[in-house]
Amino acid sequence: MSSDVYAARRARVLTSLAPDGALLVAAGPELRAGADGELRYLPDSDVYYLSGFTEPEAVLLLSPAAPAPFTVFVRERDPERERWTGARAGVDAARDLLDADAAQPIAELSAQLPQLLETASTLYCTFESGRADVDAAVRRVLEIARRSRPRTGRGVRTVTDSRALLAPMRLRKDTHELELIRHAAHITVAGFEEVAATLCSA
């Protein structure tokens, strides 16, 4: 899919957000099966919708007032781990691949998020999504804001489920999504026709 499609979706989010709003979406972690196996990973649908990125543990931050309106946090390269999981983009490649304004290692999320959100008053995100590190980072943002707001008048005051912003947007399909739906329907019809023909000739 063209990167322009994802860029247009992010632009719609940034336009929908108030100047002091921000959206944080996080991909889930890989799940282990036993001592030495991992379950097949399914990319987070919101992360994919906004970026096309399919790697585990990625976090996207969109904030119109931030110095970097589109910031991504991703896993750093790990050649030893990648022998088993396949190659990962890493920080620098992810920034270029996703056309992000800035990219950081996921390990820096808790340290960097308060600064990135210091001018935001409303944060759209999802708590209890299976990412303890993301939940902890957001709680740290709220605690720092609570302490600093009496002095600065700034800081996150409201946390709203990210689906309140993204669900209405995703309900109306864009041109590319409609093309994919039509293509999937054609494949389904062709499959049923082939099965019917096979049954009739049996």
C-alpha positions, 0 to 999 in steps of 0.5 A: 500500500502506498505510504500516502494512504497512511499519511492521509489517515494520520493527517485526518487524526491530527486535524481531528485532534484539538491543538492540545490533544494527542493520540497514543496507540500501541501494538501488542507484544509477542506471546510465548507458547511454552519455553521456546515458542511464540504464537503467530503475531497479529499486527495491531489494527490501529497501528497498522491503519495509521502506519502500515507497520506490523512489528510487535511492541511499536507505539505511535504518538500523534500530537499536533502541538508537539515538536515532532507531530508523528513520533514512533517508538520501536524495538531496536535491532537485535541480530541474535533475536532476529535469527529466529524472528526475522529482521526488524526495522530498528529505530532509524529504518522505522523513521524512514519507512513510516515517514515519521518526524522522530523515532525512539527506542521503545525502551525510552517510552517512559522517559520521553513521553512526559516531555512529548506530552507536556503541552497536551491536555487531552490524551487518547489512548487505551489502558489495560491493553496488554502493554504494562510498559505503556500503561506505566508510561501513561501513569507517569505522564499523569503523575508528572502533570498532576505535580507540575500543573499548578505551576505551569498550567499545562499537562494532561488532564483527561484520558479518553479511550482511543477508540472514541477518536478512531472508531468513527474515522475507521467506520467510513472506509477510504478508497483503498479500503473499498478496493481491498473489500471488493478484491476480497469479495471477488476472491470469496466468490471465485472460491465458492464457484470453484467448490460448487463446480467441483461438487457438481462434477463429483 
